[in-house]
Amino acid sequence: MTSDGLAVATPGPATPRGPGLPRRARRAVDVPDLVARARAGEARAVARLISLVEDASPALRDVAAALAPHTGSAQVLGLTGSPGVGKSTTTTALVRALRRAGRRVGVLAVDPSSPFSGGALLGDRVRMQDHADDPGVYIRSMASRGHLGGLAWATPQALRVLDAAGCDVVLVETVGVGQSELEIASLADTTLVLVAPGMGDGIQAAKAGILEVADVLVVNKADRDGAEQTVRDLRYAQSLGGRHTGPGAWRPPICRTVAAREEGIARLLEQVEAHRRWLADSGEGTRRRAERAAREIEAIALAGLRARMGEVRGSAALGALADAVVAGETDPYRAADRLLAQV
């Protein structure tokens, strides 16, 4: 690993904690130094910052404050789709093409969590070894840790780390659990929805509404029988209406690829670039980023509220309110309002 480059990293097993279990000794964190080293492209500093995010370190607020002035430049591409459609293969092909164009690339690949260790089951350092020694690529596998929606809860802040570290493009690859993976649309500038022939994805996409989150539709493994039928299914689903049919709206193009042979990847990147220009010209890009920030603020506020609610659980105040509800002196809604006022 070079000291001035980016490299592949994956999180280690999560250490179980609970009542009676000792906490690991925390190392002091020099946040300004860590951020400066990450901005210089030091892979270990990037990895350390993302680990602080994933572990919800007490230094997380300082990290976020230090990163804020250096973010907002990276183009965020989200890749989602059912298992087996070739998301990792497509990600690898996109990284290779972007590197040939001289772009620095970050990859956040969200994997299912191990039920034993809590770590990622299929680290992408295994699936993307071609880029392991490339100093212009940083690949991080993140365990979903039970978070629904195809992403890890720490993905937004990890994205900020890679943005601040100088990545021109950040690819976010979802878990691959199928039709529930809609959260990526609120995080990415451009969402690529992958389908494959012979899997019924054209009909499933129409049924589940996943077309609504797609900015570009990718029929991967297009050399297989049934590819043309899949394209027709998707076009029919698009004809049924939706948010992409309004005046001036972006109509998602359908790209055919064979990612394993890098066929169609250049065309796919052309469509991604066309969407980036549309986002800038229409003002939709600014709106999406503002909406993304609002969601992030809301999530942090709700997490703080849940933490405070945990502190009042079993408290005398909550017990008194419960007794009042049982006695008919008040109702649960007024009791909840009084509890929130105290929080």
Buried (B, 14 or more C-beta within 10 A) or exposed (E): EEEEBBBBBBBEEBEEEEEEEEEEEEEEBEBEEBBEBBBEBBBBBBBBBBBBBBBEBEBBEBBBEBBEEBBEEBBBBBBBBBEBBBBBBBBBBBBBBBBEEEBBBBBBBBBBBBEEBBBBBBBBBEBBEEBEEBBBBBBBBBBBBEBEBBBBBBBBBBBBBBBBBBBBBBBBBBBBBBBEBBBBBBBBBBBBBBBBBEBBBBBBBBEBEBBBBBBBBBBBBBEBEBBEEBBEBBEEBBEEEBEBEEEEEBEBBBBBBBBBEBBBBEEBBEBBEBBBEBBEEEEBBEEBBEEBEEBBEEEBEEEEEEEEEEEBEEEEEBEEBEEBBEEEEBEEEEBEEBBEEEE
